[in-house]
Every structure is written in C-alpha cells, then in structure tokens.
Amino acid sequence: MLSAREIKGCYVALITPMREVMGDWLIDFERFYKQIEAVIDAGCPGIVIAGTTGQSATLSHSEHIELVTRGSVHARVHAEKQGRQVHVIGSAGSNSTRESVYLMQSIAREARVDAYLHVTGYYNNPPQEGLLRHYRTVADEAARHDTAVVMYNVPGRTASNIAAETCIELAEHPAIIAVKEASGDMDQVQRILDETDRSAFAVTSGEDHLVAEIMRRGGTGVISASANRWPREFQRLTELALAGEHRKAAELQEALMPCVKAVFCVKNPIPLHHMFGSGIRVPLVPVEELNPETRRHAEEAITQALAIQSFPHVD
C-alpha cells in the first residue's frame, strides 16, 4: 500500500487522448501510452489515471476500468525498463458512495493500483457528516484491497468543500494517506498542515499555481494537470521545494505561470487537448468551437506558453 511518506514530488493527472472513429471519440491508447512514458521519463514519481483531467465524467464504467487497468500495466512495465518504479493512482470518485465502491472493486479485479483518488460529492453537495461517512466507507474498502485513498478537495468544480476539521478527522484513518487540496483557501490548507502528521498524511497541491507556496508551508508535492505538457519543469519545482530551496522554487513557479494560465485559460482539459492535438468529448468542445473572443484568448495564452524555451533552475 502506498504510504504518505512516498507521496512526494509531481504526480501527473493524465489526459485521456481520443481519436475520432466513425463520428465518435474513442480512447487513443497508443497516444495514452506515449503520454505515460513521457512523464515517467521526465522523472515524475507518479501518475493519476481517469481523473478530472482524464475526462472521467465522460467515460463509461467499462472505459474507466479499462483505462486504469491498461494504463497501470503499461506504466509499471515502462518504469521497470528504466530501472525505477512509478506509483499509480486510479480515480474512482463519484458523488455516489455505492458507485465509488463499485469502481474500486471493479478496478481491483483487473489492475494493481497503489491508491484511489476520491473527489467530494459534486451536485448533491453532502454535509460534512456525509463526507465523513463517504470517505470512511471508501477507505475501508481500499484497505480490503491493500490500497489507500487520496482525497480530492476541489469545491470550485463540486461546490463541496472538505472542511479543515473534517479533513483532519479523516486523516486519522490508516488508509487515508493524503489530500489533493484545490480549495485555494490557504488558511484551510495551513490548518490541515498544522494539525496532521506528515508521516501519516500528505498534503499535496491541487492548484498548479500554488505548488511552491503550499510546499513552503509543508506540503509534499502536487497532482498536476499542467505537468502533462511540462512534466520535467513541475517535477523540478517539487524537487527544489523538498530540498528547502524555496527561493528557487518560487522563481520557477513564477516562470511557469504563463503555462498554468494557458492550461486553465478555458475549462481544463480543453487547452491540453489543443496542445496535444487530441479529440475531446462533448459537453467539452475543442478550442476551435469556442466563441471567437474566447478562442482568441485561449490561442494567445497557449501560444505564449508554448513559446517559452527555458525555465530557471531546470537542467
């Protein structure tokens, strides 16, 4: 089982490349494998498969399970060829606890993952008592499969926030080893950092523009969408922060800001799919289908980011 001590560095929230087949967009596994190889070769210690950036909301259950299964196998084989290991986190989040458990059980029958990423209750927006029950239920299930749970707090997408006191209480569960904190509330992040044990519970940034700051305060890394395109740079950012080189980390973070702005200039993962020339499923649409003003803004941001040739403190 993955431990909190091992969650360090840049974990890449992988995109799910797609290709058009007879008017439908299907998973392009060959490009998916190449993306896995690219981030492993860049030195990133872990990947997240079928998360928000991976278009999880548009995947059928069978596609979701197949993506995690095939991706985890390919990642481990490729990492072993490079003489190293990679940690694989499979997304199994849902606003239905029963569905979350079903996805975990289904993935466990087909694949070996080190942890499951579980998002908060989008749409039904449960009370904190409901979040406590939900996360304890999925954590108990994870423990039965000798895996762990990483909580994903992203109220900007879900309208559901894991309050600091709830997160702190859940951190006591032995199978809940980390939180991907994307609330943007630094007071909340600081309280979680102050009142949890780093040896048993990791706090990672879920906001690509706050990596250096969260790590300066005691966070251990990031689960990053932007690292799909800039994996070495974000891994280097986490290496600097972990080494206590916070000034250098802040300088690299600042240099990466145009990249982060490009990735999130319109709803993620639309810009990333544009950068990689990959299809995307409705209700998301490609950059080319956006209204003219939004499209112009997105294309300018992406062009500016891709034009950057070098970053400070990156070998």
C-alpha positions in Angstrom: 0.0 0.0 0.0 1.2 3.5 -0.8 2.2 5.5 2.2 2.1 9.2 3.0 5.9 9.3 3.1 6.0 8.2 -0.5 3.8 10.9 -1.9 6.4 13.4 -2.8 7.1 15.3 -6.0 4.9 15.7 -9.1 2.1 13.3 -9.8 0.7 13.9 -13.2 -3.1 13.9 -13.7 -3.0 12.4 -17.1 -5.1 13.5 -20.0 -7.1 10.8 -21.9 -6.2 11.2 -25.6 -9.0 10.5 -28.0 -9.3 9.8 -31.7 -12.4 10.1 -34.0 -13.8 6.8 -35.3 -17.0 7.0 -37.4 -18.1 10.2 -35.8 -17.4 9.1 -32.2 -14.4 9.9 -30.0 -12.7 6.8 -28.6 -9.7 6.4 -26.3 -6.5 6.5 -28.2 -4.5 4.0 -26.2 -1.3 4.3 -28.2 -1.1 8.1 -27.5 -2.1 7.4 -23.9 0.9 5.0 -23.5 3.2 7.6 -25.1 2.0 10.2 -22.6 2.6 7.8 -19.7 6.1 7.2 -21.0 6.9 10.9 -21.4 6.0 11.8 -17.8 7.9 8.8 -16.4 10.9 9.6 -18.5 10.7 13.2 -17.2 11.3 11.9 -13.7 7.8 12.2 -12.2 7.3 9.6 -9.5 3.5 9.0 -10.0 0.5 9.3 -12.3 -3.2 9.7 -11.8 -5.4 7.9 -14.3 -9.0 8.8 -15.2 -9.3 11.9 -13.1 -11.0 15.2 -14.0 -8.2 16.0 -16.4 -8.7 12.5 -17.9 -12.3 13.3 -18.8 -13.6 10.9 -16.2 -17.1 12.5 -16.4 -17.5 11.3 -20.0 -16.1 7.8 -19.6 -18.4 4.8 -19.3 -17.6 2.4 -16.4 -16.1 -0.1 -18.7 -13.9 2.5 -20.4 -12.9 3.9 -17.0 -11.9 0.5 -15.7 -10.1 -0.4 -18.9 -8.2 2.9 -18.9 -6.9 2.4 -15.4 -6.1 -1.3 -16.0 -4.2 -0.8 -19.2 -2.5 2.4 -18.0 -1.3 0.9 -14.8 0.2 -2.1 -16.5 2.0 0.0 -19.2 3.3 2.4 -16.6 4.9 -0.3 -14.4 6.4 -2.1 -17.4 7.9 1.1 -18.8 9.2 2.3 -15.4 10.9 -1.1 -14.8 12.6 -0.8 -18.2 14.1 2.5 -16.9 15.2 0.8 -13.7 12.7 2.6 -11.5 9.3 2.4 -10.0 6.1 4.5 -10.6 3.2 5.0 -8.3 -0.2 4.6 -9.9 -3.3 6.3 -8.5 -6.6 5.3 -10.1 -9.5 7.7 -9.9 -12.6 6.1 -8.5 -14.5 9.1 -7.4 -18.3 9.6 -7.5 -21.0 11.6 -5.7 -22.5 8.1 -5.0 -20.7 6.2 -2.4 -22.0 2.9 -3.8 -20.7 3.8 -7.2 -17.3 4.7 -5.8 -17.1 1.3 -4.1 -18.2 -0.4 -7.3 -15.5 1.3 -9.3 -12.8 0.3 -6.7 -13.9 -3.3 -6.6 -14.0 -3.4 -10.4 -10.6 -1.9 -10.8 -9.1 -4.2 -8.1 -10.3 -7.2 -10.1 -8.4 -6.1 -13.1 -5.5 -4.0 -12.1 -3.0 -3.2 -9.3 -3.1 0.4 -8.2 -1.3 2.0 -5.3 -4.1 4.3 -4.2 -7.5 5.6 -5.3 -8.4 9.3 -5.8 -11.8 10.2 -4.5 -13.4 13.5 -5.2 -16.1 15.1 -2.9 -19.8 14.9 -3.5 -20.5 17.0 -6.6 -24.1 18.1 -7.3 -25.6 16.5 -4.1 -23.1 18.5 -2.0 -23.3 16.4 1.2 -22.9 17.9 4.7 -19.6 17.3 6.5 -21.2 14.3 8.3 -21.9 12.7 4.9 -18.3 13.3 3.7 -17.0 11.6 6.9 -19.2 8.6 6.2 -18.3 8.5 2.5 -14.6 8.7 2.9 -14.5 6.2 5.8 -16.5 3.8 3.6 -14.2 4.0 0.6 -11.2 3.9 2.9 -12.4 0.7 4.5 -12.9 -0.7 1.0 -9.4 0.4 -0.1 -7.9 -1.3 3.0 -9.5 -4.6 2.0 -7.6 -4.4 -1.3 -4.3 -3.3 0.4 -4.5 0.1 -1.2 -5.1 3.6 0.1 -7.2 6.7 -0.5 -6.2 10.2 -1.6 -9.0 12.7 -1.0 -9.6 15.3 -3.7 -11.0 18.6 -2.5 -12.0 20.9 -5.4 -15.0 22.9 -4.4 -14.7 25.1 -7.5 -15.9 22.1 -9.5 -18.0 20.3 -7.0 -19.5 23.0 -4.8 -18.5 20.6 -2.0 -15.7 21.5 0.4 -13.9 19.2 2.8 -13.7 21.5 5.8 -10.4 21.6 7.6 -11.7 19.9 10.7 -13.3 17.1 8.6 -10.0 16.5 6.7 -8.1 16.4 10.0 -10.5 13.8 11.4 -10.3 11.7 8.3 -6.6 11.8 8.3 -6.7 9.6 11.3 -8.0 6.7 9.2 -4.9 4.5 8.4 -6.0 4.0 4.7 -6.5 7.8 4.1 -3.0 8.9 3.3 -3.3 12.3 1.6 -5.4 15.1 0.3 -5.2 16.9 -3.1 -6.1 20.4 -1.9 -7.6 22.6 -4.6 -9.8 24.8 -2.5 -7.4 27.8 -2.9 -8.1 28.6 0.7 -4.6 29.0 2.2 -5.9 29.4 5.7 -7.7 26.0 5.4 -4.5 24.4 3.9 -2.4 25.8 6.7 -4.7 24.4 9.4 -4.6 21.0 7.8 -0.8 21.1 7.6 -0.6 22.2 11.2 -2.9 19.6 12.6 -2.0 16.5 10.7 1.1 14.2 10.9 3.3 14.3 7.7 4.5 10.8 8.4 0.9 9.5 8.1 -0.8 12.1 5.9 0.5 14.1 3.0 -0.9 17.4 1.8 -0.4 17.9 -2.0 -1.3 21.0 -4.0 -4.2 20.6 -6.4 -3.6 24.1 -7.7 -0.7 24.3 -10.2 -0.1 28.0 -9.4 0.2 27.3 -5.6 2.8 24.5 -5.6 5.7 26.4 -4.3 3.7 28.2 -1.6 1.9 25.1 -0.4 5.2 23.2 -0.3 6.9 26.1 1.5 4.3 25.6 4.2 4.9 21.9 4.5 3.1 20.3 1.5 4.9 17.4 -0.2 4.1 17.8 -3.9 1.5 18.4 -6.5 -1.1 16.4 -8.5 -0.8 18.5 -11.7 -2.6 18.9 -14.9 -0.1 21.3 -16.4 2.6 18.7 -15.9 1.1 16.8 -18.9 2.9 19.3 -21.1 5.7 20.4 -18.6 6.5 17.3 -16.6 10.2 17.9 -16.0 9.6 21.5 -15.0 6.9 20.7 -12.4 9.0 17.8 -11.1 12.0 20.1 -10.7 9.8 22.6 -8.9 8.8 20.0 -6.3 12.5 18.9 -6.0 13.6 22.4 -5.2 10.8 22.8 -2.6 11.5 19.5 -1.0 15.2 20.4 -0.7 14.3 23.6 1.0 15.3 25.8 -1.9 12.2 27.9 -1.6 13.5 31.0 -3.3 14.5 29.0 -6.4 11.2 27.1 -6.3 9.3 30.5 -6.2 11.3 31.7 -9.2 10.5 28.6 -11.2 6.8 28.8 -10.1 6.7 32.4 -11.4 8.3 31.3 -14.7 5.7 28.6 -15.1 2.7 30.9 -14.5 2.1 31.5 -18.3 1.9 27.7 -18.7 -0.6 27.3 -15.9 -2.7 30.2 -17.2 -2.7 28.5 -20.6 -3.8 25.2 -19.3 -6.6 26.8 -17.4 -7.5 29.6 -19.8 -10.7 27.8 -20.5 -12.1 24.7 -18.8 -9.5 22.0 -18.2 -8.7 19.8 -20.1 -9.7 21.7 -23.3 -6.4 23.6 -23.6 -4.3 20.5 -23.0 -6.1 18.6 -25.7 -5.5 21.5 -28.1 -1.8 21.4 -27.2 -1.6 17.7 -27.9 -3.9 17.7 -30.9 -6.2 15.3 -29.3 -10.0 15.0 -29.5 -12.3 15.7 -26.6 -15.8 14.6 -25.8 -19.0 16.6 -25.5 -20.1 18.5 -23.4 -16.5 19.8 -23.6 -15.6 21.2 -27.0 -12.3 21.9 -28.8 -10.8 25.4 -28.8 -11.8 25.8 -32.4 -15.5 25.6 -31.4 -15.4 28.3 -28.8 -16.8 31.7 -29.5 -14.4 34.0 -31.4 -13.3 36.1 -28.4 -12.8 33.1 -26.0 -11.0 31.2 -28.8 -8.7 34.2 -29.4 -7.9 34.5 -25.7 -7.2 30.8 -25.4 -5.0 30.6 -28.5 -3.0 33.6 -27.4 -2.4 32.1 -24.0 -1.4 28.7 -25.4 0.9 30.2 -28.0 2.6 32.4 -25.3 3.2 29.3 -23.1 4.5 27.1 -25.8 6.9 29.7 -27.0 8.9 29.6 -23.7 12.2 27.9 -24.4 13.7 27.6 -20.9 12.9 27.9 -17.3 15.1 28.9 -14.3 16.8 26.1 -12.3 15.8 23.4 -14.7 18.7 21.5 -16.1 
